[in-house]
Amino acid sequence: MSLLQSLTTRDRVFDFMAPQASPVDVRHGPILYMEDVSVSFDGFKAINNLNLTIDDGELRCIIGPNGAGKTTMMDIITGKTRPNEGSVWFGSRHNLLQMNEPDIASLGIGRKFQKPTVFEALSVFENLELAMAADKRILPTLTARMTGEIKDRIDDVLETIGLTELRFQPAGILSHGQKQWLEIGMLLMQRPRLLLVDEPVAGMTEQEMERTAELLTGLAGKQSVVVVEHDMGFVRSIARKVTVLHQGSVLAEGSMDQVSSDPSVVEVYLGADDEEAA
Ligand SMILES: Nc1ncnc2c1ncn2[C@@H]1O[C@H](COP(=O)(O)OP(=O)(O)OP(=O)(O)O)[C@@H](O)[C@H]1O
């Protein structure tokens, strides 16, 4: 057996080939910690003394009326927007306010925007392969030797997102829901510790929504997942803990039943939406 063959034997994975373990330190507390965060746009406080803590492995839903600050909050976590005040930590070791967007992403914070942006001409498999290539934690020079490991990882992710049967199909023929799952799969290829998911079920059929609920609840535990969503039925189906944002601050936090019976929440938001949903 040649040296190259021995290095690529499927049942052997060498430490130097495997992605480095995430350096995020959650031994002393949450995976995400935002304290007294504020950001103003032309004097308007879009985020106003926001305090938010996400535990390692938690699935959290963030709800709130239009303009509550949900997108801005995600932008702050990913480094797209810098707050004027406050602190944002990823585990106890990483001060996100001192890091740029690419470095935050490579720490293991993945963001799924509302619209899917898969490569339509490439197959489902190739989309996942490409996503793996974006993982900067893997030394590019070793990529050729990692074929076996990459394939195993793609197979795992295909299974997780339920697209194994469609792996050789071009992504362009997928339904809207399937494209959303593929994009989540592309993020999973990079082994994120925290996934930020913006309105995952907008435009989905009931069946696709159910499958998405299974997918997201299945991911929790393995990674932390923060879902921003307007669809109250969907939030109710997946949420353990819900945070209600209003005017850039946390208005209420707790189980869906707790927040939906909170009079201040009913007043600003849920009352109207529950009536619509009923
Ligand atoms: N770059 C910006 N410049 C000026 N104002 C902004 C900017 N980004 C956001 N805002 C304002 O900040 C507020 C919060 O916006 P944000 O998009 O975070 O709310 P949201 O909760 O995500 O709303 P939606 O549910 O409609 O997506 C809004 O009033 C918005 O107009």
The ligand as an ORCA input file, in Angstrom:
! r2SCAN-3c Opt
* xyz 0 1
  N     -28.956     50.118      8.689
  C     -30.007     50.701      9.268
  N     -30.188     52.028      9.216
  C     -31.249     52.617      9.795
  N     -32.189     51.963     10.478
  C     -32.075     50.609     10.574
  C     -30.987     49.915      9.971
  N     -31.146     48.580     10.239
  C     -32.285     48.484     10.955
  N     -32.837     49.694     11.151
  C     -34.057     49.967     11.920
  O     -33.907     49.309     13.171
  C     -35.139     48.737     13.577
  C     -34.960     47.253     13.823
  O     -34.831     46.604     12.571
  P     -34.665     45.034     12.406
  O     -34.567     44.776     10.933
  O     -33.552     44.572     13.250
  O     -36.043     44.503     12.981
  P     -36.681     43.037     12.843
  O     -37.181     42.666     14.189
  O     -35.701     42.115     12.209
  O     -37.900     43.299     11.868
  P     -38.599     42.309     10.799
  O     -39.379     41.325     11.601
  O     -39.477     43.234     10.019
  O     -37.515     41.695      9.971
  C     -36.160     49.065     12.501
  O     -36.893     50.209     12.903
  C     -35.297     49.353     11.297
  O     -35.933     50.275     10.435
*
